[in-house]
Amino acid sequence: MTDVLAQAASLVGDLAATLHAAIPAFADLPDLPGLHGLSDMRTLGAVSAAALAAGFTQGFAGFGSTVIALPLLVAVLGMRVAVPLGCLMALAINVVLVGRMFGHVRRGPLTVLLLTSLPGMVVGGRLLSVAPEAWLEGLLGAMVLAFTVFAARTASAADADGATAPALHVAGAPLRHVVTVAVGLVSGALGTAVGINGPPVVAWAMRQGWGRHAMKATLAGYFLLAGVGIVGAQGLHGELTGRVLLLFCAGLPALAAGLYGGHLCFGRLDEAAFRKVLLGLFAVSGAGLLWRAVGLG
């Protein structure tokens, strides 16, 4: 394993002269032969486990890859490595998902949401660079718990007798635009700062009055394109380091295996039971992050 990692580090180092001139965050690539603890099997095991869980969760349930992966990554790597690493994993997952559903994307609303996310991404990238670790962990924990509550309430509403949330498309155009701008700003900032931008966007999409396929496709398109902007903002703020890239490469096989396994299991396992287990894991993870944040603070 060490020989493989050393070869990977050497290859990454060969690219440093080209990359670090364009993006300052890659300036640490020549120092990677020492691996900065990457050869620690605990680190590799945690990254692989997080990638496997993220891929399987997204492939099976269609949501929650970063929510399930980031708490484990944060516990081992810290926020400033875990967040950009989790964002890279999510980006890779969404590349695959968008390829399957591109024809159903609602391009107009997607464009507005993406454009309004850009200023938020800049703010979030700065926040990731300068905010105390405890604050970031606390914010991530709060977002995980918020996602858990939202997903649980959504599942309960779906199980009720045709209960649905009020749709924004029946409201006036000014209100729709204000809500979309606000969602874009908040999700852009959260995605860059703590790696989770899903809750406000999913809540927004569920109130557009779209069909199931259009909603899933538009969400996947947003998460893919926003992921490109988020990763770019993190790189410009120096967070997309050589170590992050090497850890991402190390986790790719597990990520692919998880996606494939989740796709195979879709329709064969009890989805309701699986989602309940996921929600329990989300709740424990979010509470654990908040507890750690209190300890760090």
C-alpha positions, 0 to 999 in steps of 0.5 A, a space after each residue: 500500500 505504501 509503495 502505491 501511495 508513494 507512486 501516486 504522490 510522485 505522479 501528483 508531484 510531477 503535475 505541481 509545476 503546471 498546476 500551482 502557477 494557475 491555482 495557488 492551493 496546489 503549491 503544496 503538491 511537491 511536498 507530498 512524497 512525505 504524505 503527511 500521515 496519508 499512509 496511516 491505515 486509519 486515515 485510508 480506512 476512514 476515507 474509503 469507508 466514507 466514500 463507500 457509504 456516500 456512494 451507496 447512499 446516493 446510489 440507493 436513496 438518491 440523497 445524503 452522500 455528503 451528510 453521511 460522509 462528512 461527519 466521519 471525515 471530519 472526525 479523522 481529518 478535521 474540517 479544512 481537509 474533510 470539507 473539500 474532500 467531501 465536495 470532490 466526492 459529491 461532484 464525482 457522484 453527481 457527474 454520474 447521476 446527471 448523465 442519466 437524467 439530463 433530459 428532465 432538467 428544468 434549465 430556466 430555474 436551474 440557471 437562476 439558482 446557479 447564478 444567485 449561488 455564486 456570491 454565496 460561494 465566495 462568502 463560504 470559501 472565505 468563511 472556510 479559510 478564516 472561521 474557527 474550527 469549532 464554529 465550522 463543526 457546529 455549523 456542519 452539525 446543525 446542517 446535518 440535524 436540519 437535513 435529518 428533520 427535513 427528510 423525516 418530515 418529508 417522509 412523513 408527509 409522503 406517507 400521509 393521505 396525499 399530503 403535499 407541501 404548498 407549491 411556490 409556483 402558485 405564488 406571485 412571480 416576485 415572491 418566487 424570485 426572492 425565494 430563489 435568490 435567497 436559496 441560491 445565496 444560502 446554499 452557495 455559502 453553506 456548500 463552500 463553507 461546510 460541504 452541505 448545500 442540500 437542505 435549502 435547495 431540496 426544500 425549494 425544489 419540492 415546492 415548485 410543483 414539478 414532477 418526480 423526474 424533473 425535480 430529481 434531474 434539476 437537483 442533480 444538475 444543480 448539485 453538479 454545477 454548483 459543485 464545480 463552483 464550490 470546488 473552484 472557490 475552495 481551490 482559490 481560497 487555498 483549501 483544495 490542497 495536494 493532500 485533499 486530491 491524493 485522498 480523493 484519488 485513494 477513495 475513488 475505488 470505494 466511491 465507485 463500488 458504493 455507487 454500483 452497489 447502491 444502484 444494484 440494491 435499489 428496488 431490492 431492499 426495503 427502501 423505507 427501512 433503509 431511510 429510517 436507518 440513514 436518518 438515525 445515522 444522520 441524527 447521531 452524526 449531527 449530534 456528535 459534531 455539535 458535541 465536538 464543536 462544544 468541546 473544541 470551543 
